[in-house]
Amino acid sequence: MKSTVFVRPNLKVFLLGAIVLVVVQHIITFAHSQALSKPLPVNAREITDEDLRLLVRQATENPSVDAYMRISRYYEARGDYRRALQFLRRAERISQAEDGAE
């Protein structure tokens, strides 16, 4: 009586399948890393340093949540996440102060 439990596996098929999986994984990883390295869109850099300084000055003179959120978004678009977070925290403090005054 012959049993099919102990049949030799076809190692060539396993090897070929493993190679195909590695190639597909490499292609997906390579395409994903290329998509992340694209430069920022042009409109993210439209605002000049002088315009940004003017916005910061205006927000300091007349603090509002919207002004600080807008400045935070500009800094985030430029890639300066430290300053973006700084202005986001200022907006949060103003928001909390407004909620506490009500």
Secondary structure, 3 states (H helix, E strand, C coil): CCCCCCCCCCHHHHHHHHHHHHHHHHHHHHHHHHHHCCCCCHHHHCCCHHHHHHHHHHHHHCCCHHHHHHHHHHHHHHCCHHHHHHHHHHHHHHHHHHHHHC
